[in-house]
Amino acid sequence: MGLLQRVHEKIKLHGDDEKHEKTDSWSNRDLIPMPPERRNWGAFNYFGYWTLSSLNIATWQMPNAYLTQGLSVGQAMGVIIISRCLIIFFTTLIAWCGLTWHIGFTVQNRFSWGMYGSYIPLTQRVLLNFIWNAIQCWNGGKLVSVMIAAAIPKFTDMTGGVGNQPTTSYDFIGFFVFWICSIPFVWLPPERFRIPFLVTTLYCAGAMVCMMIWAVSVAKHPGPVFYSGQVSTGTWATSWIWLKCINSFVGGKAAGMTNGSDWGRYGKSKAAYLKGAISCELIAGTLVSFLGLVVTSCAQTIYGEIYWNPPDLLMRMMDSGHGSGKSRAGVFFLALGFASAAGFENVCGNATAGGIDLAGIFPKYINIRRGAMITFFAAWICMPWQLINRAATFVTVLSSFCVFLCPLMGIMCADYFVVRRQRIKLTELYELHGSFYYTAGFNLRVFLPWIAGWAPTVGGLALVASNVTDGPRALYKLYYMTPFLGFFISFTLFLLMNVVFPVAGAGDIDAVDVFGTFKLEEARRLGVMPLSFAPSDVDSNSVRKVPISTEEKV
């Protein structure tokens, strides 16, 4: 065997045939339906996952974005609660396929878009994960810089630049330390996230509560912002401001919502997923925003200024303590809480998610672990200091990517719940020339509904991203309705396309659980013969079409 062949064999992934881990251009161990022994996520795992997406600076600052639009404190909190209910709704719809058939977004899109067509949504998510991972590393680095400044006061004097880059040595060192410290967690497989979830969730939540106790005990009462909000000079009716704020909130979570089936496939049960997701989104997420509001308003009383950004407030706390050991120690451990949550949230929501998608594009060579490392190292290529300081418009577009993702989710839900009636032929998802090859690997029914879903809202996105405030109001209104408009336009048109051009075999399932995916009770409900009951010569081609019956439908 030559050198190149040996290198190729070394980098190529190899699965365990006894565990049905076929490795080829469409399958590897991380893409096949998740077997029962790897489905170890319970309610706490999902609570931890969703809590980490809430224990962050963005959630802490959320009321500020709505108060500056002219909403009252009560209205701002109402927007947050409604938005979180919408996120639960959309995410659960996407996750249901993963919870039932134990496949992720990467494979799920093959039956909607076609085998080659699935690369279109995958490529979108890979690029989003690359860029958001880089930006999250940069934001986490800001917190690490505060920690270093608390330990080494003279660190704040490092205000010099880094070559001709738009950053300072102070910020760049924080970014580098944050990135290095995150690498060991990127190497962890999702099945082993339980302990990091537990530690980071408890520590960061404790830090936030301690910060609130300090603020209330020193200020004695909240500042004016808690009672009156912030002054806005806008001319929009309150109802449209609500829609604008809901669109902003849901848009920032759109990429995470499409991850639903990626994490749902690891669940022990649907009940575990629902308990973890609902309890976190409605309780933990709302409380973090409320804590941020209370601490910021109390800080207004203490310092006479409004500090929505925790790193800025922590630095002010340290300065007001005149650099004493007590103040520096307190700031260090508070910043550590925020930084640890930001780090593991980035690992789950961006690095690992990027790894899952890259595994779907290059399954012969990339698994989740390799893909996560590639995504994480890509932070240096993305240069987040450039994005943050010189490409604000680009970041705005990324934050509004729900314009393209909400229509995608509408198509996924229409196909799974209505067209296929929650029944999937799993073996065909891993065969290029099977049922989902459609026309040269593309499902032509999907393109018109997807484009029609984002076409009405992309004009408003262009105006908002360009900071144009006097454009046609109709475009802004359409944009503010993106989560609803994009989803339901694509949902409806996709159904119509499938009525006019029916899909052959929609609703068919495999006769035998070829991958050993289901427990006995699951197989019974789905109408699939457990692999252990099947003849010994059954393989992935030994399948038949099973008619739908009311008793078998999940």
VOGU-3710 file (C-alpha; in Angstrom, 3 decimals, decimal comma):
1> mgllqrvhek> 0,000/0,000/0,000  1,418/3,368/-1,039  1,858/6,397/1,219  -1,190/8,210/-0,130  -3,352/5,141/0,362  -2,150/4,765/3,943  -2,879/8,436/4,649  -6,303/8,081/3,057  -7,123/5,045/5,194  -5,919/6,896/8,263
11> iklhgddekh> -8,162/9,930/7,787  -11,145/7,972/6,519  -13,752/7,172/9,150  -14,488/3,565/10,013  -17,665/2,309/11,649  -18,576/-0,815/13,572  -20,547/-3,042/11,192  -22,004/-4,989/14,111  -23,621/-1,738/15,259  -24,832/-0,914/11,723
21> ektdswsnrd> -22,428/2,046/11,508  -22,086/2,141/7,738  -19,526/4,706/6,546  -19,763/6,024/2,991  -20,620/9,238/1,141  -23,989/9,502/2,926  -23,502/7,855/6,266  -21,235/7,523/9,282  -21,611/6,700/12,969  -22,856/10,211/13,806
31> lipmpperrn> -25,411/10,371/10,990  -27,227/7,058/11,306  -30,396/7,011/13,429  -29,290/7,307/17,042  -29,311/3,884/18,746  -30,880/3,508/22,217  -27,528/3,170/24,015  -26,462/6,658/22,850  -29,766/8,349/23,675  -28,919/9,489/27,189
41> wgafnyfgyw> -30,301/13,035/27,314  -32,951/13,427/29,991  -34,935/16,462/31,124  -31,933/17,946/32,923  -29,727/17,710/29,831  -32,291/19,643/27,816  -32,793/22,079/30,670  -29,019/22,586/30,767  -28,760/23,025/27,007  -31,518/25,620/26,836
51> tlsslniatw> -30,398/27,308/30,039  -26,949/27,849/28,581  -28,548/29,605/25,630  -30,192/31,938/28,175  -27,349/32,445/30,669  -25,549/34,907/28,448  -24,993/38,585/27,892  -27,507/38,800/25,028  -30,356/37,539/27,250  -29,202/39,789/30,103
61> qmpnayltqg> -29,324/42,833/27,805  -32,595/41,861/26,105  -34,853/44,339/27,977  -32,603/47,203/26,864  -33,341/46,544/23,187  -37,077/46,787/23,833  -37,039/49,683/26,293  -35,122/51,808/23,793  -37,909/51,125/21,272  -40,329/52,882/23,604
71> lsvgqamgvi> -41,919/49,913/25,375  -42,562/49,948/29,115  -40,874/47,455/31,410  -44,029/45,344/31,540  -44,371/45,392/27,765  -40,708/44,469/27,319  -41,088/41,465/29,602  -44,287/40,551/27,749  -42,376/40,529/24,452  -39,757/38,261/26,009
81> iisrcliiff> -42,337/35,763/27,286  -44,278/35,659/23,988  -41,064/35,282/21,989  -39,928/32,414/24,176  -43,273/30,646/23,704  -42,826/30,972/19,933  -39,314/29,560/20,172  -40,596/26,552/22,129  -43,313/26,012/19,513  -41,035/26,196/16,447
91> ttliawcglt> -38,176/24,283/18,031  -40,420/21,459/19,204  -41,930/21,121/15,718  -38,440/20,728/14,239  -37,288/18,444/17,060  -40,251/16,066/16,758  -38,758/14,174/13,818  -35,514/13,686/15,758  -37,400/12,612/18,857  -39,414/10,066/16,853
101> whigftvqnr> -37,032/8,750/14,194  -33,758/9,780/15,902  -32,252/11,589/12,902  -30,907/15,135/12,888  -31,356/18,222/10,716  -28,546/17,045/8,449  -30,360/13,862/7,401  -33,893/15,173/7,904  -33,537/17,634/5,006  -32,738/14,841/2,579
111> fswgmygsyi> -36,390/13,808/2,311  -37,496/17,435/1,791  -34,741/18,798/-0,462  -33,359/15,637/-2,056  -29,996/14,000/-1,470  -27,957/16,689/-3,217  -30,464/19,444/-2,520  -29,944/18,972/1,237  -26,546/20,607/0,811  -28,313/23,971/0,353
121> pltqrvllnf> -29,667/24,289/3,926  -26,564/22,543/5,261  -24,236/25,081/3,642  -26,255/27,947/5,107  -25,958/26,529/8,600  -22,261/25,716/8,262  -21,490/29,330/7,332  -23,680/30,623/10,172  -21,977/28,329/12,664  -18,518/29,372/11,489
131> iwnaiqcwng> -19,283/33,063/11,898  -21,317/32,884/15,109  -18,661/30,680/16,687  -16,068/33,345/15,915  -18,236/36,174/17,241  -19,087/34,231/20,410  -15,397/33,577/20,996  -14,745/37,293/20,701  -17,555/38,192/23,110  -16,372/35,527/25,547
141> gklvsvmiaa> -12,882/36,961/25,253  -14,200/40,286/26,564  -15,193/38,527/29,783  -11,832/36,792/30,020  -10,156/40,193/29,643  -12,123/41,398/32,675  -10,959/38,331/34,614  -7,319/38,968/33,690  -7,690/42,650/34,614  -9,105/41,618/37,991
151> aipkftdmtg> -6,100/39,343/38,603  -3,486/41,660/37,038  -4,606/45,319/37,317  -1,913/46,613/34,938  -3,373/44,448/32,189  -5,798/47,309/31,410  -2,835/49,405/30,297  -2,357/47,187/27,238  -4,259/49,486/24,900  -1,864/49,194/21,967
161> gvgnqpttsy> -3,017/47,759/18,659  -2,256/44,395/17,042  -0,599/45,229/13,737  -3,111/47,022/11,529  -6,077/45,092/12,955  -9,000/47,010/14,511  -8,439/45,685/18,023  -6,271/46,167/21,091  -3,819/43,822/22,766  -6,178/43,801/25,775
171> dfigffvfwi> -9,081/42,374/23,768  -6,973/40,083/21,583  -5,348/38,335/24,536  -8,775/37,769/26,114  -10,014/36,236/22,847  -6,977/33,957/22,593  -7,275/32,711/26,198  -11,020/32,089/25,804  -10,438/30,165/22,570  -7,680/28,004/24,062
181> csipfvwlpp> -9,664/27,190/27,208  -12,680/26,098/25,132  -10,839/23,487/23,045  -11,070/20,581/25,568  -14,866/20,964/25,645  -15,077/20,989/21,839  -13,504/17,514/21,918  -16,331/16,109/24,068  -19,078/14,125/22,275  -22,656/15,298/22,963
191> erfripflvt> -23,344/12,170/25,027  -20,906/13,484/27,662  -22,284/17,008/28,039  -24,141/16,308/31,296  -21,405/17,312/33,767  -20,389/20,501/31,909  -24,096/21,393/31,705  -24,439/20,927/35,460  -21,321/22,878/36,447  -21,705/25,836/34,076
201> tlycagamvc> -25,445/26,193/34,635  -25,213/26,225/38,434  -22,130/28,438/38,535  -23,347/31,059/36,077  -26,850/31,164/37,575  -25,283/31,577/41,020  -23,068/34,402/39,756  -26,052/36,243/38,286  -28,056/35,911/41,504  -25,078/37,132/43,555
211> mmiwavsvak> -24,732/40,108/41,228  -28,403/40,977/41,789  -28,100/40,598/45,582  -25,097/42,942/45,593  -26,872/45,501/43,390  -30,089/45,533/45,445  -28,251/45,630/48,798  -26,102/48,599/47,739  -28,695/50,585/45,783  -31,606/49,860/48,168
221> hpgpvfysgq> -34,015/50,504/45,292  -34,012/50,251/41,486  -33,210/53,250/39,337  -35,582/55,186/37,038  -35,098/52,799/34,115  -36,936/50,081/36,062  -40,107/52,155/36,297  -40,134/54,321/33,198  -38,043/52,481/30,617  -35,993/54,599/28,228
231> vstgtwatsw> -37,119/57,463/26,025  -37,781/56,676/22,364  -38,425/59,151/19,577  -39,995/56,569/17,241  -43,326/57,097/15,482  -44,455/53,479/15,150  -47,643/52,209/16,807  -47,079/50,007/19,840  -48,409/46,909/18,056  -45,760/47,212/15,334
241> iwlkcinsfv> -43,046/47,817/17,931  -44,123/44,561/19,575  -43,846/42,727/16,261  -40,479/44,331/15,574  -39,150/43,207/18,949  -40,563/39,677/18,600  -38,974/39,415/15,155  -35,642/40,539/16,604  -35,819/38,015/19,450  -36,899/35,038/17,345
251> ggkaagmtng> -34,465/36,000/14,569  -31,544/35,812/16,962  -32,565/32,245/17,883  -33,476/31,016/14,380  -30,294/29,039/13,780  -30,657/27,417/17,196  -34,269/26,475/16,467  -33,195/24,482/13,408  -30,920/22,493/15,751  -34,005/20,973/17,375
261> sdwgrygksk> -33,799/17,549/15,735  -29,991/17,472/16,124  -30,422/17,441/19,901  -33,830/15,767/19,951  -32,279/12,578/18,559  -30,246/12,211/21,786  -33,386/12,270/23,969  -34,502/9,402/26,168  -38,111/10,428/25,595  -40,271/13,193/24,189
271> aaylkgaisc> -41,454/14,043/27,700  -37,854/14,687/28,788  -37,350/17,091/25,914  -40,567/18,992/26,587  -39,943/19,272/30,325  -36,399/20,570/29,832  -37,168/22,981/27,003  -40,360/24,485/28,409  -39,088/24,897/31,967  -35,953/26,635/30,766
281> eliagtlvsf> -37,403/28,894/28,085  -40,307/30,118/30,195  -38,616/30,237/33,596  -34,828/30,437/33,406  -34,677/32,558/30,241  -37,249/35,066/31,487  -35,575/35,298/34,897  -32,175/36,093/33,353  -33,668/39,045/31,460  -35,413/40,214/34,633
291> lglvvtscaq> -32,172/39,931/36,631  -30,397/41,987/33,979  -33,082/44,648/34,253  -32,905/44,771/38,053  -29,090/44,880/38,197  -28,873/47,546/35,493  -31,491/49,750/37,152  -29,801/49,393/40,554  -26,439/50,227/38,989  -28,073/53,369/37,615
301> tiygeiywnp> -28,854/54,350/41,201  -25,342/53,482/42,397  -23,261/55,020/39,602  -25,651/57,462/37,932  -25,199/55,716/34,572  -26,824/52,824/32,739  -24,622/49,741/32,204  -26,408/47,056/30,192  -23,185/45,330/29,169  -21,915/43,108/32,052
311> pdllmrmmds> -18,184/43,501/31,192  -18,558/47,304/31,384  -20,432/47,078/34,679  -17,869/44,688/36,143  -15,028/47,037/35,235  -16,912/49,922/36,836  -17,467/47,853/39,973  -13,745/47,165/40,154  -12,855/50,828/39,616  -15,309/51,934/42,302
321> ghgsgksrag> -13,689/49,483/44,673  -10,424/51,333/44,047  -8,801/48,100/42,912  -9,071/46,475/46,340  -8,536/42,749/46,686  -12,181/42,181/47,602  -13,561/44,040/44,613  -11,141/42,356/42,212  -11,924/38,895/43,598  -15,664/39,503/43,321
331> vfflalgfas> -15,364/40,752/39,739  -13,129/37,824/38,783  -15,582/35,158/39,937  -18,604/36,973/38,501  -16,880/37,296/35,126  -15,883/33,622/35,327  -19,566/32,685/35,636  -20,529/34,617/32,517  -17,468/33,388/30,611  -17,988/29,697/31,447
341> aagfenvcgn> -21,599/29,801/30,257  -20,616/31,700/27,108  -17,914/29,133/26,398  -20,017/26,014/26,700  -22,988/27,623/24,959  -20,669/28,325/22,038  -19,421/24,732/22,069  -22,981/23,324/21,959  -24,772/25,822/19,786  -22,057/26,633/17,258
351> ataggidlag> -19,023/24,329/17,284  -20,859/21,016/17,774  -23,753/22,115/15,553  -21,228/23,022/12,867  -19,617/19,621/13,324  -22,949/17,876/12,770  -23,516/19,766/9,513  -19,987/19,220/8,231  -20,413/15,518/8,958  -23,431/15,594/6,665
361> ifpkyinirr> -21,422/17,144/3,822  -18,281/15,003/4,181  -19,422/11,872/6,056  -16,558/9,661/4,867  -13,980/11,879/6,572  -15,690/14,118/9,120  -17,606/13,091/12,220  -19,072/15,453/14,833  -15,800/15,750/16,744  -13,684/16,561/13,686
371> gamitffaaw> -16,320/18,933/12,337  -16,563/20,746/15,669  -12,796/21,239/15,728  -12,830/22,546/12,147  -15,624/24,979/13,053  -13,732/26,127/16,124  -10,428/26,665/14,323  -12,292/28,597/11,617  -12,710/31,409/14,168  -9,249/32,614/13,156
381> icmpwqlinr> -10,205/32,667/9,485  -13,407/34,603/10,225  -11,443/37,230/12,220  -14,250/38,312/14,578  -12,445/41,533/15,516  -12,989/42,632/11,918  -16,644/41,571/11,939  -17,422/43,353/15,197  -15,531/46,580/14,505  -15,758/46,995/10,737
391> aatfvtvlss> -18,657/44,890/9,480  -21,639/45,900/11,602  -24,010/45,584/8,618  -22,874/42,013/8,020  -23,511/41,100/11,662  -26,982/42,676/11,429  -27,783/40,464/8,444  -26,621/37,398/10,379  -28,862/38,346/13,296  -31,787/38,547/10,867
401> fcvflcplmg> -31,116/35,278/9,066  -34,532/34,038/10,137  -35,656/35,661/6,880  -34,217/32,550/5,181  -34,501/30,010/8,003  -38,184/30,464/8,889  -39,289/29,454/5,353  -36,930/26,488/5,658  -38,633/25,440/8,900  -42,040/25,840/7,270
411> imcadyfvvr> -41,045/23,398/4,533  -39,624/20,909/7,030  -42,819/20,935/9,104  -45,177/20,721/6,113  -43,256/17,778/4,700  -42,897/15,817/7,912  -46,280/16,413/9,572  -48,605/16,648/6,574  -47,064/15,189/3,416  -45,403/12,195/5,122
421> rqrikltely> -47,732/12,021/8,143  -44,774/11,584/10,509  -43,580/8,416/8,762  -40,092/8,147/7,259  -38,349/5,377/5,357  -34,996/5,583/7,121  -32,976/3,299/4,858  -33,713/5,497/1,828  -32,099/8,499/3,567  -28,699/6,830/3,207
431> elhgsfyyta> -28,982/5,665/-0,410  -28,221/8,193/-3,156  -30,445/6,650/-5,817  -33,314/5,766/-3,500  -36,698/7,405/-2,976  -35,182/10,779/-2,155  -33,078/11,138/-5,277  -36,023/12,879/-6,985  -34,670/14,775/-10,055  -30,883/14,411/-10,230
441> gfnlrvflpw> -30,745/14,541/-6,431  -32,964/17,646/-6,042  -36,610/17,905/-5,003  -37,838/20,596/-7,395  -41,018/21,064/-5,333  -39,068/22,845/-2,618  -37,497/25,808/-4,391  -40,564/27,936/-5,195  -42,014/27,672/-1,653  -38,658/28,508/-0,082
451> iagwaptvgg> -38,007/31,548/-2,297  -41,603/32,737/-1,918  -41,158/32,529/1,869  -38,283/34,991/2,036  -38,971/37,191/-1,010  -41,544/39,452/0,758  -39,294/40,081/3,776  -35,822/40,420/2,268  -36,506/44,021/1,178  -37,130/45,070/4,766
461> lalvasnvtd> -33,998/43,221/5,842  -31,987/45,234/3,310  -33,377/48,499/4,699  -32,708/47,562/8,330  -29,207/46,260/7,593  -28,390/49,517/5,759  -29,758/51,622/8,656  -32,316/53,209/6,348  -35,113/54,614/8,528  -37,286/56,363/5,935
471> gpralyklyy> -37,945/53,514/3,501  -41,419/52,299/2,471  -43,320/51,315/5,608  -44,819/48,283/3,912  -41,359/46,717/3,586  -40,632/47,252/7,275  -44,002/45,759/8,249  -43,438/42,672/6,132  -39,989/42,255/7,673  -41,369/42,576/11,218
481> mtpflgffis> -43,711/39,657/10,477  -40,889/37,370/9,266  -41,309/34,500/11,795  -44,981/34,123/10,874  -45,027/35,200/7,239  -41,970/33,237/6,113  -43,000/30,071/7,908  -46,625/29,966/6,773  -46,052/31,056/3,162  -43,511/28,277/2,628
491> ftlfllmnvv> -45,592/25,790/4,630  -48,701/26,444/2,511  -46,989/26,598/-0,882  -45,043/23,407/-0,227  -48,285/21,581/0,523  -49,821/22,935/-2,684  -46,811/21,826/-4,700  -47,199/18,334/-3,279  -50,902/18,286/-4,120  -50,190/19,265/-7,721
501> fpvagagdid> -47,094/17,057/-7,985  -47,578/14,204/-5,465  -44,545/12,441/-4,043  -44,474/8,704/-4,722  -44,233/6,633/-1,576  -44,899/9,459/0,899  -45,729/7,820/4,218  -43,877/4,571/3,488  -41,669/3,133/6,216  -39,207/0,268/6,457
511> avdvfgtfkl> -40,641/-3,099/7,395  -37,624/-3,859/9,581  -35,644/-1,660/11,967  -32,464/-2,191/9,954  -30,329/0,187/12,063  -31,430/-1,195/15,436  -32,775/2,271/16,261  -35,928/1,571/18,230  -36,744/0,012/21,532  -39,452/-2,662/21,430
521> eearrlgvmp> -42,241/-0,307/22,465  -41,153/2,321/19,923  -41,028/-0,257/17,136  -44,506/-1,479/18,030  -45,992/2,028/17,913  -44,316/2,812/14,594  -45,248/-0,511/13,011  -41,632/-1,562/12,412  -40,312/-5,048/13,080  -37,444/-4,940/15,635
531> lsfapsdvds> -34,158/-6,046/14,131  -33,796/-8,780/16,753  -37,045/-10,373/15,507  -36,111/-10,209/11,815  -34,565/-13,095/9,805  -30,776/-13,225/10,053  -30,274/-12,319/6,372  -32,116/-8,964/6,590  -30,091/-5,991/5,363  -30,803/-2,399/4,325
541> nsvrkvpist> -32,393/-3,599/1,087  -34,805/-5,996/2,801  -37,588/-3,464/3,234  -41,150/-3,169/2,074  -43,792/-0,465/1,993  -46,025/-0,569/5,044  -49,493/0,938/4,672  -50,582/3,557/7,166  -52,994/2,504/9,870  -54,608/4,655/12,528
551> eekv> -53,368/2,409/15,323  -49,724/2,695/14,290  -49,544/6,473/13,848  -47,553/8,255/16,530
//
